[in-house]
């Protein structure tokens, strides 16, 4: 099986047909235009206006390869995506490339209808015909062509038939990687020691190690996104130990990360007569891991916790170190505890189902960790970004292990964030404030941290602390990883208020983590009275734009 790529002009029906085909074939649908928008953090029109077409096309080509890195995808390409010769070559060799042909008059009608009936001059029939003529040589290189001038159901059926007939074609495209080497490292904090195990296909490890943490029944906590994908496999591995497994499903998403679902989970355990030696196993990303970890800290003043992170962000950051918590309307992660896990198992197979945008979000946290304590990791992510986006299993394993090693070193010296551990908040002062101000979910956590790192880099230069050339280098690295370097429009006043409510506030000073250079972090306490001036400076540099609200 190889991924299916649908090309066509605006209005050809790529997204409509692609979604229908993905549902029918049990594949994952990816809209490349939406991925590019997420990478820049703004709509496509704003990308063109602010960054230019060249930057848009470069990102589009990069994310096209990421979108086609899994064989179970149906990808709707942007209308101009096949214009890049290297992208066309990639489409022909790595995908089942199907072009949807729609005549200019029908395209004009569809575009006008999508615009609410307003016939925009840009999209008159003559202009469409000119653009079609310009793009025709690129479109003609598609492996297959389907008549798109008919109802979506008929087009979807035709595309499915073409894809089925092509399924016997050989491909050198990405295949499911085999299980690889298992890595193990030790985290040692005062009064607590545990292993972080990293590998691929770790069912036996889950059974042999997670299944024997504590005694009595096991509570398997997951969320409604991860549960349908992975809970049955983990439940089976745990039950093979002969222990009872109690399944509890929590809501998914940063916007639902509050105390209510945590207390609901605690209530269910206490009603069952839970005992202090009976563990909680957290199966999910960072949000689920934080909520399940807080539940483990609160139940009977602490029960054993096993972290099974399913996202790259959770593997490289939140599953290690013992900080657990939930959000409050006043700010992010303001209710929490320190609860070290008894065991962390990072099974890279979980990443196979991770959406591309979530993978990129995790790469932001990995880059942050490298900038703090592993310059070699930064250089790896800088030089091999395309391979990371394509989910190279050995590279991802290396990234997770190196991040865990850095974090274990920091946490061992400062478990409760009294000193050194504060450096792990690099990028989080502005990042957290953006999440709160824009509303949880507008930016993924790693996307917000990417922008926050750019803000911190620029501020370090302004204060005479950081290298003058570093902000430009950081932007280039982040763009190579498909991550935004500037924020969507936001109220400066609201952003300042959110930043001033940060849990790193000390009196009237706010702790900023800055870099003198990669690998050399410093914590600087700056008065909140200067915050508006600092935000005005970042506004002038384009780190964010003013919404006027």
N, C-alpha and C positions, 0 to 999 in steps of 0.2 A: 504494500500500500504506500502511496505517496500523497503528499498534500495536494489539494485542489486549489488553483489560483484562478480567480475570475477577473478578467479585465474588461474594459469598456468605457465609453465616454460618460460624462455626468448624465444621469437620468437613464442609463442603460438597464438599471435594475440589479446591479451587482449585489447590493446589500440584501434586498428582498429575496432574490433567488438564492443567495448564499445561506441566509438564515433558514430558508425552507429545506435546502439540501442538507445542511448540517443536522437539522432535527430528524430528517428522514433516515440519514445514514449513520446517526449516532456519533457524529464528529463535533469538533469544537469550531465555532464560527469566530473569525477575527476580522474586524473592519480596520484596514490599514490607516485610513484617514483619522479614525478616532485614536489610534495608537500614536500617531504623529502629534495630534493635538495634546495628548497627555504628556508626551515627551517635552513639549514646549510649555505646557501649562496654560495655553490660551487657544482660542478658535483658529482655524486655518487662515481666515482672512487677516487676523492679527499677526500670525506668523509671517505671512507675506509682507505685511506693512512694516513690521518691526525688525524682522531678521533677514528678509529678502528671500527670493525664490531659490537661490543657490543653497542656502542653509536648509530650507525646507526639503529640497530634493536630496541633499546628502543624508538627512535624517530619514527620509522616506526609504532610501536605498538600504540604509543600515537596518531599519526595523522590518523591511520586507524579508531580509534573510532570517531575522529572528522569528518572524511569523511562520516561515516555512521550515523551521528547524524541527518541527514535530510532524510525523506522517499523518496524524489524525485530524488535520486542520482543513477548513474551508476558508480561504482568505479572499476578501473583497478588496481589490487593489484600487488605489486612487486612479483617476482618469489618466494622469500623466506618469504614473509609476513605470510603465514599460518604455518610456523615452530614454532611460539610462541604458546604454549598451551592456554594461556588466550585469544589470538587473535582468535584462532580456536573456542573457546567456544563462544566468542562474535559474530563471523560470523554466527555460527549456530543459535544463539538465536535472533539476531537482524537484520539479512539480508537474502536475497534470495541468497545463496552462490552457484555459478555455476562454475565448473572447466572445463577448455578446455583441452581435451586430444589430444596431438599431438605426434606421434612417433619420436624417436631420429633421424633417418635419415632426416626427413623433418625439424626438428628443426635445425639440422646442416646446411642444405641448406639455410634456412631462415636467420640464424645468419650470415652466410658467405655473403649472398646477402646484408644484412643490413650494413655489414662492407666494402662494396664496392668491393666484390668479393675476398677479401683477406681471406684466410682460416687460421684463427688464431689458434695456437696450443692449447690454453686454451680451445677452444670449439670444439675439435675433437669429433668424435662420441662416443669414449670410455668414455671420460670425461663426456659427456652429459648423457650417460647411467648410469654412476656411481652416478651422482647427482640426476637423476630421481629416482634411487633406494633408495637413502638416503631420498629423500623427499616424496616418495610414501606413507608412513603411514600417513603423514600430509594431502596430497592431497586426500587420500581416505575418509577423514572425511567430504569432501564437501557434501552438501545436494543433489546437482544434478551434473551430468557430461554430457558433450556434446562433440561429436566428432569434433575436431577443424581441422582435416586434410582434408579440402575442402575449396572452395572459401569463402571469407569473407561474401558475401551476404547470402550464405546458412547457415553459422555458426550463423550469426546475427538472421536470421529467426528462427533457432532452439532454440537459447537462448531466443528470445522473446516468443516463444511458451511455453518453460519451465517456464519462469517468469509469463506468463499469467495464466498457470495452477496452479501455486503456489499462486496466488493472493488471494485466499480464505483462506489461512492459517492464523491463529491468530498470533498475534505478541505482545510482550511486549516492542517493540522498541519505539523510540521517536516519539511522535505524535505532531501535531500542538498545541502549548500551547494556552490556553484561554486568553482572555483579562484580565489584572490584575489591580492592584491598580495604581492610578494616583498620581504622586508626583509633587509638585510645590515648587520652591524656587525663591527668589528674588535676582536680581543682582542690586546693587546700586552703581553707579559711579557719580561723580559730573556732574550735568545737565542731567542725564539720569538714568532711572530706567526701568527694564523690568523683565518679568517672564521667567523662564526656566521650561517647563512642560515635564515630563518624564512619559511614560506609554506605553501601548500596545493597538493598535486599536483606534487611536485618530482621526478618521474621523470627529466626532462631534466636537472635540476641534478645529480642523483645520477650520471647518465651522464657529463655534461660536466665535473664537478668531482671527485667522489669517484673516478670511474673513471680519473682521471689523476694521482692522488696516488702518488708513488713510481713504481716500474716493476716488471716481472715479474708473477708471479701475485698474486692478491688473496685473502686469507683472509676469508671472510664468516662471522663468529661470531654465532650467535643462540641462542635457547633453545627448549625443546620446546613452549612456549606461543606465542611470537611466530612461530617458524618456519612453522607451517602457515598463518598468516594473511598474512604479508608477505614471506617469504624469496624466493618465486618471482619476485615483481615486482622486488625489488632485485637478485636474481641476474641477471635478464634485462637490467636497465639496465646492470649492470657488464660483462656479457659482450658487450654491443653495442660496447664499446670495443676488442674483439678480444683481451682479456686472459683468461687462465685464471682461473676462480673456484673456490676450494676451500671447500666448505661444512663447517663444524664446528658441531655442536649441543651446547650446554652444558645442564646441569640448570637448572630455573627455581625461584625462591623464595629468600627470605632465609635459610631454614633450610638451604639447600644452598650458600650463598655461603662457600665455604672454599677452601683452597689446592689440594685434590685435583683438581677439574675444571680449574683454571687450569693446573696442571702437565701434565695430560693433553693439553690443547690445545697447550701449548708442545712437548711431546714429538712430537705429530703433525706440527707444523711443522718441527721439527729433523730428523725422520726423512725428510721430503720434501726436505731440502736447502735450507731457507728462507734467503733472503739479506736483508741489513740494509735494502735499499731496497724490499723487498716489504711492502705494508701489510696491516694488519688493519682490517677494517670491522666495527664493533660495532653490531648491529641488535637493539635491545631496550630494556628499561627500565633503571633505575638499577643493579639487581643485575648484569644482564648487562654493562652498560657498565663497571662496576667490574672485573668479572672479565676481560673482554676487554682492558680498559686495562692491567690488571696483566700479562696475558699479553704485550701489546705492549711493556711496560717490561722484562720479563725475557728475552724472546727476543733473543738476540744482543746483549744490553745495550741494546736499544731499536730497534724498527721503527716506521714511520709508523702513526699511529692516526687513523681517521675514526670519529666518533660519529654514528650515526643513531638518536637517541632515539625510542622509540615510546610513552612514557608522558609525561603532563604533568609529573610529578615530575622525570623525567630531563631534560626540555626546559628547565625553569625552574631546575634546580639542578645535578645531578650530571654532566651532559654537558659543562659549561663549567668550566674551572678547573684540570683536570689532577690532581685527587686520585683515585687508584684504589686499590682494596684489597679484602681479604676479612676475614671474621670469624675469631676464635679463640675457643676455649671460655672464655677469660678475659674476653672482651669483644668489642664490635663494631668492625670495621674496624681491628684492631690490627696487621694485616699488610698493608703497602701500599707505595706509591711515589708520587712526583710525576711524572706523564707527561702533558704537554700534547698535545692532539690536533693534527693537521694541519688539520682541518676539522670543523665541526659542521653538520649539516643537520637542522633540525627541521621535518619535514613533518607539518602538522596533520592530514592525512588519516589518519595512523596512529591518531589519537585516536578515530576513528569506531568502532573495535572495542574501545576501552578500557572495562572495566566501570565502572559509576557510582562504586562505592566507591573504585576506583583514581583516578578523576578527582578526587574530593574530597580524597584523600590528596595529590595534586599541588597542589591549591589551598592546602593548609596551608603547603607550602614557599614558594609564591608570596606568601602573606600574610607569612610570615617575612621574605622578601626586602624586601617593601614596608615593613615596620616598621623595617627597618634603614636603608634608604636611598631610599625613594620614597613619601612620605606620600600623594601623589596616587593611587598604586596602591592603598593601603589604603582610601582613600575610595571608589575605584571598586568594590573588592571588597565594601565595606560596603553600598553603595547598589544594586549590580546583581548581587547574589548569585544570584537566580533565573535570570538570563540566562546567567551562567557555568555554573550547574548544567545548564542546557539546551543547553550547548555552542555558544553563539553564536560563530560562526567569527571575526568581527572582534574581539570581546572577547578570545577566547583568544589570538589573534595578538598583540594589544596586551600582554596579560599576559606572554607568553613573551618578547617583545622587551624589555619594561621590566625583567624579571628578569635577562635576559642582560646588559643594559646595566649594571645595578647590580653584578652579579658580576664583569663584565669590569673595571669600575673598581677594585674591591677587589683582584682578583687581580693586576692590573697593578702595584699598589703593594706587594703582599706575596704572592708566589707560594707560599712555603713555610710560611705560617702562623706566622711569627715575631712578628707584631704585629697589624696591622689585620685581617687575614683571620680572626682568631679570632672576630670578631663574627658570622661566618656560622654559628657554632655556637649561636646563640640557640635556646633550647628543647631543645637536644640533650643537656644534662647529665642531666636527668630522662628525656627521651625515649629516649635510648639505653639507660639503665638499665632502663626499663620493657620495652623489647624483649627485653633479655637475661633479665630476671627472669620475665616472663610466658611466654617462649618465642617464638622468631621465628614470625611469622604470626598470633599472637593479635591483635596490633594491626598494621596497616600502618604503614610508616615515618612517613608524614605524620600519621596519627592519633596516634602516640606523640609526635611533635613538637608537635602542637596542645596536648596535655596538658602537655608540657614547657614550652611558652610560657606557659600559665596559671600553672604553678608558678613560673616565673621572674618573672612579673608580680607575683604575691603576695609573693614573697621581696623584690623591689625595694621594695615598699611597706613591708614589715616593717623593712627596713634604712634607711628614710628616703631612698631614692634615687628611687623612681618616683612617678608621679602616683597619688593615692589612688583616683581614679575609673577609672583605666585597666583594672584587672582585670575589672570588670563590663562595660566596653565590649568588651574582647577576647573575653569569653565570648559576648556577643551576636553579634559578627561571626562567630566560629567556628560557633555554632549555626546562623546564617543560611546557612553554607556546608555544613551537614550534617556537622559534625565534632564529636567528643567533647571535652568540657571536663573530664572526670574519668575516672580509670582504673578498670578492673575491680579486684576485691579482689587484693591483692598482699602478700607478706611484707615488712614494713618492714625487717627485718634483711637480707633478700636484696637489697632495693632499695638499701640503703645500701652493701652490699658491691659491687654492680655499679657504682654511681656512683663509688665510690672507686677502681675499676679503670679509670676512663675515661682515654683517651689524653691528655686535657687536664690530667692531674695533674702538678703541678710541686712536687717535694719532698713536703711534707705538705699542700700547698694545692691546692684544686680551683678551676679558673677557671670562673666563672659569667658568662655574658653577660646583662646586665640592661639595661633601658631606663629612662633618665631621663624620656623621653617618646618617642612615635613619631618615628623618624628620628634619635634621639639615643642610640645604644647605648654602654654602658660595660662594660669587663671588670673584674670584681672577683675577686680571689683570696681565697677563704675557707678556713680550716683544715678539714680533713676531720674533726677532732675535734668540730666543731659540726654535722656532717651529720645526726646522729640528732635533734638539737634542731630543725633546719630541717625534717626530714621529719615530726616530730611536729606542727609548726606547720601544714604543708600537710595533714596528716591531719585536723586540727581544722577546716580550711577546706573539707574535702570534695574536695580535688584527687585523692586516692586513698583507698581504704578498706583496713583491715587484714584480711588473710586469716587471721591467726592461725597460719600455718605458719612 
